[in-house]
Amino acid sequence: MPPEDRPLGLSASETGSRPAVLLLDDDERDLMLLEEILRPDGFRVLKTTDPTRAFELLASQPVRIVISDQNMPGLTGVEFLSQVRKLYPDVIRIVFTNSQDPKVFADAVNKAAIHKFIMKHWDGERLRAEVREASRRYRPKNGTLPSSAK
């Protein structure tokens, strides 16, 4: 198995707080599919359809990566990830969308400083590879996974 396809190795200190990926999408089916795609790599998957709940999870759990749908009622993915950027700057942010609007791309980069923009016509293996790569690049400034806002 090539190294990029192996599950993440977790140290003994991380087993109690495995790296989490937080999924935010208003479509429950998409959340379930994403969870099934990501679980084999050893990620703890947190998921919600509610941005308020997503912020509660960020405040109470060690989250490494946030993947947010762009088109949600009440709050766009870019707006949500912009707030995540301010509160949890070390968390890797990914937009997941069907939109091909150039303004959405620009806002995602300029306002939310996203790591990746992934189209919803996903290929499960590509998505897994992108999240694995993002996780490998994760380097919090203080050397620990964020667990809550200070």
C-alpha positions in Angstrom: 0.0 0.0 0.0 1.5 3.4 -1.0 2.2 5.7 2.0 -0.4 8.2 0.9 -3.1 5.5 1.1 -2.3 4.2 4.6 -4.5 5.2 7.5 -3.0 7.9 9.7 -0.8 6.5 12.5 -1.7 7.9 15.8 0.6 8.2 18.7 -0.4 6.9 22.1 -1.0 10.5 23.3 -3.5 11.0 20.4 -5.5 7.9 20.8 -7.8 9.5 23.4 -8.3 12.6 21.2 -7.9 11.3 17.6 -7.7 14.0 15.0 -11.2 15.1 14.1 -12.7 16.3 10.9 -15.8 18.4 11.4 -18.4 18.2 8.6 -21.0 20.9 8.1 -23.7 20.3 5.5 -27.4 20.9 5.4 -27.9 17.5 3.6 -27.8 14.5 6.0 -27.1 12.1 3.1 -24.0 14.0 2.1 -22.8 14.0 5.8 -23.3 10.2 6.0 -21.4 9.7 2.7 -18.5 11.9 3.7 -18.3 10.2 7.0 -18.1 6.8 5.4 -15.4 8.0 3.0 -13.2 9.5 5.8 -13.5 6.9 8.6 -11.1 4.3 7.1 -8.3 6.8 7.5 -8.6 6.9 11.3 -10.3 10.2 11.5 -12.9 10.8 14.2 -15.7 12.4 12.2 -18.0 15.0 13.8 -20.9 16.1 11.7 -23.8 18.5 11.9 -26.3 20.3 9.8 -26.3 23.4 12.1 -23.6 26.1 12.1 -24.3 26.9 15.7 -23.7 23.2 16.7 -20.6 23.2 14.5 -19.1 26.1 16.7 -20.1 24.2 19.8 -18.2 21.1 18.5 -15.2 23.3 17.6 -15.1 24.7 21.2 -15.3 21.3 22.8 -13.4 18.9 20.6 -9.9 18.8 19.1 -10.6 19.5 15.4 -7.9 19.4 12.8 -10.0 20.0 9.6 -13.4 21.6 8.9 -15.2 20.8 5.7 -18.2 23.0 5.0 -20.8 23.0 2.3 -21.1 26.4 0.6 -24.8 26.4 0.0 -26.6 26.3 3.3 -29.7 28.2 4.5 -28.9 31.2 6.7 -25.1 31.1 6.5 -22.8 30.3 3.5 -19.8 28.0 3.9 -17.5 30.9 3.2 -19.2 32.9 6.0 -18.9 30.0 8.4 -15.3 29.3 7.5 -14.4 33.0 7.8 -15.6 32.9 11.4 -13.7 29.6 12.0 -10.6 31.3 10.6 -10.9 34.1 13.2 -11.6 31.8 16.1 -9.4 28.8 15.2 -6.8 30.0 12.8 -4.8 26.8 12.9 -7.8 24.6 11.8 -7.6 23.7 8.1 -10.7 24.9 6.2 -12.2 23.2 3.1 -15.2 24.3 1.1 -17.3 21.6 -0.4 -19.8 22.8 -3.1 -21.6 22.4 -6.4 -21.1 26.1 -7.1 -18.8 27.2 -9.9 -19.3 30.9 -9.3 -15.9 32.7 -9.5 -17.0 35.0 -6.7 -17.5 32.1 -4.4 -14.0 30.9 -5.2 -12.5 34.3 -4.6 -14.4 34.8 -1.3 -13.3 31.3 -0.1 -9.7 32.2 -0.7 -9.7 35.8 0.4 -12.2 35.8 3.3 -11.9 32.2 4.7 -8.3 31.5 3.6 -9.3 28.0 2.7 -6.9 25.2 2.1 -9.0 23.5 -0.7 -12.1 24.0 -2.7 -13.6 20.6 -3.5 -16.5 20.1 -5.9 -19.4 18.0 -4.7 -19.2 15.6 -7.7 -16.7 13.9 -5.5 -14.5 11.0 -6.1 -14.2 9.3 -2.7 -10.6 8.3 -3.2 -9.6 11.9 -4.2 -11.5 13.3 -1.3 -9.8 11.0 1.1 -6.4 11.8 -0.4 -7.1 15.6 -0.1 -8.1 15.2 3.6 -5.1 13.0 4.3 -2.8 15.6 2.7 -4.4 18.4 4.6 -4.0 16.5 7.9 -0.3 15.9 7.2 0.2 19.6 6.6 -1.5 20.5 9.8 0.9 22.3 12.0 -0.7 24.2 14.9 1.4 27.2 16.1 1.4 25.9 19.7 2.2 22.3 18.8 -1.0 20.8 20.1 -4.4 20.2 18.5 -6.9 23.0 19.3 -9.5 21.9 21.8 -11.3 25.1 22.6 -11.1 28.8 22.2 -9.2 30.5 24.9 
